[in-house]
């Protein structure tokens, strides 16, 4: 395995250190967090969560559309990263 050195701000380092589990390297914590966020907020997630809406065959299409939009917005919100500006 090759090793690369990266620089992160103090705030980012503190966030990573807080998420680090006992005995876990920073590489492992970054891999774990990236794996978690890689699938969060995807269209597939929204479809799975909305399956109950589509299965209901509701006559109120507008209300169903509003529910679907909420599912998508909630998934997008969960996937956001804090980005520091230089």
Secondary structure, 3 states (H helix, E strand, C coil): CCCCCCCCCHHHHHHHHHHCCCCCCHHHHHHHHHHHHHHCCCHHHHHHHHHHHHHCCCCCHHHHHHHHHHHHHHHHHHHCCCCCCC
